Amino acid sequence: MNNHSVLTIGNFDGIHLGHQKLLVRMIEAAHSEGLQSVVLSYTVHPAFTLKAHAKPSVLCPAELKQRQLYSLGIDMVELLTFNSEFAKISASQFLYEYILPVWHPKLIVMGYDSHFGFKRTGDYHFLLQHADKNGFRVEYVEPLEYRGSPISSSMIRELLAQGDILSANKLLGKPYRLLGEVGHGIGRGKGFGFPTANLILSNPHQLIPREGIYLSRVHLEGATFFGLTNIGSSPTVKHSGVVEIETYIIGFTGDIYNRYMELELMRYLREERMFRNVEELITAMNLDLSLAESIINGGEV
């Protein structure tokens, strides 16, 4: 493989089916031409820098984004730091001072919302103007659509906010994943027969979906389990109003505090409710477990 490349650039938050269509095309072109496939992306969402009071909800923290891009077969993933200085770089500067001398692209693949440079002026048409004299080609990949609109990270954020995990997972092409470390809760679940792992997100800006009870898949240091995940404030036993992510790991016993854990949300089972007493809560949790086991045993996940 020579040092020339097929390259694309974008935030790729979530790496959804629309992103995957573009990336697969890029990989195919790289293989057919004997070039390396290169993705240029960012460690943080550009909105954190571009908008003074932005609070973007990240679908895919940097560590997960990089891992998932490599899993698709990308040869090189470069995550750039999008800060205030970077935001001032013009499209021409970025092209001539970084993309061309560092990556030597023979082909740059762009999607419908692919932009770079100050005020997002680096797009497909910009690159066409600079392609021939610099020895590269530009290819445009049409977006995938869902219900008449291009699949986008914003669309998936809205579905997750609604608790429509099935549709969100469909557009992601995989289950939505939360990741972080197991922290300490108040420990009441153990007394109910449902000890839970309290997930502290590694990226506090990652989107937390709609509050409620989910059937989840738990990845814990090389082992995989199913779980019941409660996203909410547990109002029956807690009074802080703080939204937490707590998971009862089905079939697991042991101490997992401070261990790294990832959750895949598979099904939305029900909304979180305020019960009159603990006994009603325990009854509901057993019903949740029975429903989860019927879904699992029925091969529906």
C-alpha positions in Angstrom: 0.0 0.0 0.0 1.4 3.4 -1.0 1.2 6.6 1.0 -1.7 8.0 -1.2 -5.2 7.8 0.2 -8.9 7.8 -0.3 -10.2 10.2 2.3 -13.3 11.6 3.9 -14.0 14.1 6.6 -16.9 14.6 9.0 -18.1 14.4 12.6 -19.7 10.9 12.1 -21.5 11.0 15.4 -23.2 7.6 15.8 -21.7 6.2 12.5 -25.3 5.5 11.4 -26.4 3.8 8.2 -26.0 7.0 6.1 -22.4 7.3 7.4 -21.8 3.6 6.7 -23.0 3.9 3.1 -20.3 6.6 2.5 -17.6 4.8 4.4 -18.2 1.5 2.6 -17.9 3.3 -0.7 -14.7 4.9 0.4 -13.3 1.5 1.5 -14.3 -0.1 -1.7 -12.5 2.6 -3.7 -9.4 2.3 -1.6 -9.2 -1.4 -2.1 -9.8 -1.2 -5.8 -7.0 1.4 -6.2 -4.5 0.0 -3.7 -4.8 3.1 -1.5 -5.2 3.5 2.2 -8.6 4.6 3.5 -8.5 7.6 5.8 -11.2 9.2 8.0 -10.7 12.6 9.5 -13.0 13.3 12.4 -13.1 15.1 15.7 -12.5 14.3 19.4 -15.4 16.5 20.4 -18.5 17.8 18.7 -17.7 21.1 16.8 -20.8 22.7 18.3 -19.1 22.9 21.7 -16.7 25.4 20.1 -18.9 27.1 17.5 -21.9 27.9 19.8 -21.4 29.7 23.1 -24.1 27.9 25.0 -24.3 24.7 23.0 -25.0 21.5 24.8 -24.9 18.9 22.1 -25.9 15.4 23.0 -23.1 13.1 21.7 -24.2 9.7 20.3 -20.7 8.3 20.0 -17.9 9.4 22.4 -14.5 9.6 20.7 -13.1 6.3 22.0 -16.2 4.5 20.7 -16.2 6.4 17.4 -12.6 5.5 16.7 -13.2 1.8 17.6 -16.3 1.5 15.4 -14.6 3.2 12.5 -11.7 0.8 12.6 -14.2 -2.1 12.9 -15.7 -1.2 9.5 -12.2 -1.7 7.9 -10.9 1.9 7.8 -7.1 1.9 7.6 -6.5 5.2 9.4 -8.7 7.2 11.7 -7.4 10.7 12.7 -9.4 12.5 15.4 -8.7 16.2 15.3 -9.1 18.6 18.2 -11.8 21.1 17.2 -11.0 24.2 19.3 -11.4 27.9 18.8 -8.1 28.1 16.8 -9.1 25.2 14.6 -12.5 26.7 13.9 -10.8 29.8 12.3 -8.9 27.7 9.7 -10.2 28.4 6.2 -11.2 25.5 3.9 -8.2 26.4 1.6 -5.8 26.4 4.5 -7.0 23.0 5.7 -6.8 21.6 2.2 -3.4 22.9 1.2 -1.6 22.9 4.6 -3.0 19.6 6.0 -5.0 17.3 3.8 -2.8 17.5 0.7 0.7 17.4 2.2 -0.2 14.9 5.0 -2.6 12.4 3.3 -1.9 12.8 -0.4 -5.5 11.9 -1.5 -6.2 10.5 -4.9 -9.9 10.6 -4.1 -12.0 12.6 -1.5 -15.4 11.2 -0.8 -18.1 13.6 0.4 -21.7 13.2 1.6 -24.7 15.6 1.5 -23.7 17.2 4.8 -19.9 16.9 4.5 -18.1 20.3 5.3 -14.9 21.6 6.7 -13.1 24.9 7.2 -14.3 28.2 8.5 -18.0 28.7 8.1 -18.2 25.2 6.6 -17.2 26.4 3.2 -15.2 23.3 2.4 -17.8 21.1 0.6 -18.1 19.0 -2.5 -18.3 22.0 -4.9 -15.3 23.6 -3.2 -13.2 20.5 -3.7 -14.2 20.2 -7.3 -12.7 23.6 -8.0 -9.3 22.4 -6.6 -9.3 18.8 -7.7 -7.8 18.7 -11.2 -4.8 21.0 -10.5 -3.9 19.0 -7.4 -4.3 15.6 -8.8 -7.3 14.2 -6.9 -10.9 13.3 -7.7 -14.0 14.1 -5.7 -17.0 11.7 -5.4 -20.4 12.5 -3.9 -22.4 9.9 -2.1 -26.2 10.3 -2.0 -27.8 10.1 1.4 -29.9 7.3 2.7 -33.4 8.4 3.6 -35.9 7.4 6.3 -39.5 8.5 6.1 -38.6 10.9 3.3 -35.6 12.7 5.0 -31.9 11.9 5.0 -30.8 9.8 7.9 -28.9 12.1 10.3 -27.5 12.1 13.8 -30.1 14.7 14.8 -32.9 12.4 13.6 -31.5 9.6 15.8 -31.2 11.9 18.8 -34.9 12.7 18.5 -35.8 9.0 18.3 -33.8 8.3 21.4 -35.4 11.2 23.3 -38.8 9.7 22.4 -37.7 6.2 23.7 -38.1 4.8 20.2 -35.0 2.6 20.6 -36.0 0.1 17.9 -36.1 2.8 15.2 -32.9 4.4 16.5 -31.1 1.1 16.5 -32.4 0.4 13.0 -30.9 3.7 11.7 -27.7 3.2 13.6 -27.3 -0.3 12.2 -26.5 -1.5 15.7 -27.8 -1.0 19.3 -27.3 2.4 20.9 -24.4 2.0 23.4 -23.7 3.8 26.6 -20.2 3.4 28.2 -18.4 4.3 31.4 -17.5 3.1 34.8 -19.6 1.4 37.5 -20.1 3.8 40.4 -21.8 3.6 43.8 -25.5 4.2 44.2 -27.5 4.1 47.4 -27.6 0.3 47.4 -31.3 -0.2 47.9 -31.7 -2.6 44.9 -29.7 -5.3 46.6 -32.2 -5.4 49.4 -35.0 -5.9 46.9 -33.3 -8.8 45.2 -32.3 -6.6 42.3 -28.7 -5.3 42.9 -27.9 -2.8 40.2 -24.7 -1.4 38.6 -24.8 2.5 38.4 -23.2 3.6 35.2 -21.1 6.8 35.3 -20.7 7.9 31.7 -17.2 8.3 30.4 -18.4 11.3 28.4 -20.9 13.4 30.5 -22.2 14.9 27.2 -23.3 11.5 25.8 -27.1 11.5 25.1 -29.1 9.7 27.7 -32.3 8.4 26.1 -35.9 8.8 27.4 -36.4 7.7 31.0 -37.8 4.3 31.5 -37.0 0.6 31.7 -35.0 -1.0 28.9 -33.9 -4.5 28.1 -30.1 -4.2 27.6 -27.1 -6.2 26.7 -24.2 -5.7 29.2 -20.5 -5.9 28.2 -18.3 -6.2 31.2 -14.6 -7.0 30.9 -14.9 -9.5 28.1 -18.2 -11.1 29.3 -21.7 -10.4 28.0 -25.0 -10.6 29.9 -28.5 -9.4 29.4 -29.8 -6.7 31.8 -32.7 -4.6 32.9 -31.6 -0.9 32.7 -33.5 1.8 34.5 -32.9 5.3 33.2 -34.5 7.7 35.6 -34.6 9.1 39.2 -36.1 6.0 40.9 -38.8 8.1 42.6 -40.2 5.3 44.7 -36.9 4.9 46.7 -35.0 8.1 45.9 -35.9 11.8 46.3 -32.9 13.5 44.6 -34.5 13.9 41.2 -31.2 13.0 39.6 -31.4 10.9 36.5 -29.2 7.8 36.8 -28.5 4.7 34.6 -28.8 1.6 36.8 -28.7 -1.9 35.5 -29.7 -5.2 37.0 -27.4 -7.7 35.3 -29.3 -11.0 34.8 -27.4 -14.0 36.0 -24.4 -12.0 37.4 -23.1 -11.9 40.9 -20.0 -10.2 42.2 -18.5 -6.8 42.9 -18.2 -4.6 39.9 -17.6 -1.2 41.4 -15.1 0.9 39.4 -15.1 -1.5 36.5 -15.5 -0.5 32.9 -18.9 -1.4 31.5 -20.8 -0.8 28.2 -24.6 -1.1 27.8 -26.5 -1.7 24.5 -30.1 -0.7 24.8 -32.3 -3.3 23.0 -35.9 -2.7 23.9 -37.9 0.0 25.7 -40.2 -2.0 28.1 -42.1 0.7 30.0 -41.9 4.2 31.4 -40.6 4.8 34.9 -43.4 5.1 37.5 -43.9 6.2 41.1 -45.2 3.3 43.1 -47.2 3.6 46.3 -44.7 1.4 48.2 -41.7 -0.8 47.8 -43.8 -4.0 47.5 -45.5 -2.6 44.4 -42.1 -1.7 43.0 -40.7 -5.2 43.6 -43.8 -6.7 41.9 -43.2 -4.5 38.8 -39.5 -5.4 38.7 -40.4 -9.1 38.7 -42.8 -8.5 35.8 -40.1 -6.6 34.0 -37.7 -9.5 34.4 -40.3 -12.0 33.2 -41.0 -9.9 30.1 -37.3 -9.5 29.4 -36.7 -13.3 29.8 -39.6 -14.0 27.4 -38.1 -11.7 24.8 -34.6 -13.2 25.3 -35.9 -16.8 25.2 -38.0 -16.0 22.2 -34.9 -15.0 20.3 -36.2 -11.5 19.7 -32.9 -9.8 20.5 
